[in-house]
Amino acid sequence: MSRHLLSGSAIALASLPAVACAQDAPDPASTTGVTIGEVVVTARSMTRSTGEVLTSVDVLGGDVAQRQSVDNAWELFARLPGVVLTDFGQGTTSGRFSIRGFNGEGEINAVKLLIDGIPSNDNAGRMDLIDLVSPLAIGSVELVRGTSDPRWGLHAIAGSADIVTRSGGTYLDTRVSAGAFGTAELQVAAGAETGRLSQNLAFGYRRSDGYRDHAGFDRLSLSGKWRLDLGDAQLGLIARHGRGGADEPGYLTDADAYTDRRRSYAVSASDGGTRELGQYAVTLDAAPSEHVALSLSGYANTIDDNRYVRFSAGVPQQQRLTAEQQYGVVGAVHWHAAPWLMAEAGGDVQWQHNISRRWTTDNRRVIAATRDQDIDLTVGGGYVQAVLTPLRWLRVTPAWRLDRVGGDYVNRLDGRGYPVNDNGTISQPKLSVAVEPTAGVTAYGNYGRTFQIGAGSGAFIVPPRARDVAPSINEGYEAGVRLARGRWLTARAALWQQTASGELRRRLNDPAGEFDNLGATRRRGFDLEASVQGGRGWSAWASWSRQKAVIRVPDPATPSQAGNEIDHVPRDVYTAGLEWAPHGGRWRGSLWGNGQSSYELTPANAQGRFGRYVQLTAEAGYQLTRALEVSLQLRNLADDRHEYVWYDGTQRLHAPADPRTLAGAVRARF
């Protein structure tokens, strides 16, 4: 056991988890969030509540998420402001989303992913566990941007995203869809409440041949949530399981990317992989008194991934085998001390046991071992937070979070072990202030620190490194104004900046799993967004985020990169849409789009800019009966020929995105 393990655990568990009383709910007019779609309100705990976070918070309603025809759950984040989607289009490694000037390449994963409040990133911060959720099972998606939220430490560099699945109720909801390229999907969601017991079950299966050659996949997910009401306490159980398999079409060169977009080279003929996922949790929410509430969750995550990939003809095929086991505890205590004061103390600990193995292969035949890593990592943290309302128009939220890291690493290729970096206690002060000068107008500002540590073997002292590598400290500021006019208008404008010291950038194709020092960085930008609920069923929304991410002080080995833009970060990200769903009517329709400007391919800024796109989606639905609806969805309406592009050190490589595609669905709700 490492010298930091017990101290890291103690920090987190010294403050058990919490739920708050219904009377603690913040006034919606005084919050800083914006909601797209409808959210079904259930009796959720106020412990670790997003409602107490005074920063840029956006919520995607379950009604919007449930009717989308997407290959991957991460694509749903296209509807939310300021989100960059990175679409690799490579089998089980399909893509991911990112925010606040960070890219989705996988070198720096800056978003804490949660499913029903359960941590769901892998060791490096990737989001493989998002495949456990099918759209029909989603109740809402909550996206928190910025550095002022104390609830999470590890991976919450730029913010967090919580996918909240449906809870409670008695219902049966099914959706069958089919579309282009042999795509077919079946989703079922069911809920039942009998006495003190409620249960919610979900099933999802999707398969497709894919737009490109050698791009077929199939994926299955199962989940169950059970909740027992014991009066002053509620006991819950969550179980999720998923598995999938996919072929990988590989990347195209400059010569072929714009002439034969569907092509897959012969070198990728045996590329592909399988992935099996699991998530299991036990939860407890209790209210021992009128003014005190607490919650506690224990969970286990499993990730088993086996991938064969060859990025180009100039490199050999690799087999990448990953087996991760995570065990954790999350908790908090919430105290409504006075009408003007609420306090919360919480924490979390995660114990990881990770195996990462790689081989060079020839058509899946092993040639030589290049990696065999056995890693144990423990990250524990705790926080305290107060919510003070000394005046009706003033709200002040100071908070402080502390984290510690421990672990052990053994390189099983040579049998040598290495110690974890001594990061000490990672201190993260936070402060948020909100002022409501008049009804419906909230001005807010916040400050906070977050941290980044090395991923995999990068968290340890491995030669040629002979001393500890300090964590990269991110320091962020935000100032904004939120305007609310009844139910018909919500708008928000925000300016933000986030700087980092000694940012660590993973070498994704390095057999040893090492990293580069990107240097001191600065990300800054502004966000504009508005949502309008008109009469006769009309609604509209729009957002624009302008951002720039630069290397302020580069690593001494790359002085020429000073002032350069960080790769794969578009300067502009936008989304807008129009919905029509008259109350009591049979028809509904929507037209919406999202897009981004181009980005640099490398920190050297020497390969040109790529990645610009605008994608429009049109949808129409018709209610045949009260229970049965048919719908059509046309994605990439303008047939925009966009792509993901990266540079492998010798050439640019392209992954064309899907063209215009049509999908039809039948949904039955009882």
Secondary structure, 3 states (H helix, E strand, C coil): CCCCHHHHHHHHHCCCCCCCCHHHCCCHHHCCEEEECCCCCCCCCCCCCHHHCCCEEEEEEHHHHHCCCCCCHHHHHHHCCCEEEEEEEECCEEEEEEECCCCCCCCCCCEEEEECCEECCCCCCCCHHHHHCCHHHEEEEEEEECCCCCCCCCCCCCEEEEEEECCCCCEEEEEEEEECCCEEEEEEEEEEEECCEEEEEEEEEEEECCCCCCCCEEEEEEEEEEEEECCCEEEEEEEEEEEEEEECCCCECHHHHCCCCCCCCHHHCCCEEEEEEEEEEEEEEEEEECCEEEEEEEEEEEEEEEEEECCCCCCCEEEEEEEEEEEEEEEEEEEEEECCEEEEEEEEEEEEEEEEEEEEEECCEEEEEEEEEEEEEEEEEEEEEEEEEEECCEEEEEEEEEEEEEEEEEECCCCEEEEECCCCCEEEEEEEEEEEEECCEEEEEEEEEEEECCCHHHHECCCCCCCCCCCEEEEEEEEEEEEEECCCEEEEEEEEEEEEEEEEEECCCCCCCCEEEEEEEEEEEEEEEEEEECCCCEEEEEEEEEEEEEEEECCCCCHHHCCCECCCCCCEEEEEEEEECCCCCCEEEEEEEEEECCEECCCCCCCCEECCEEEEEEEEEEECCCCEEEEEEEECCCCCCCEEEEECCCCEEEEECCCCEEEEEEEEEC
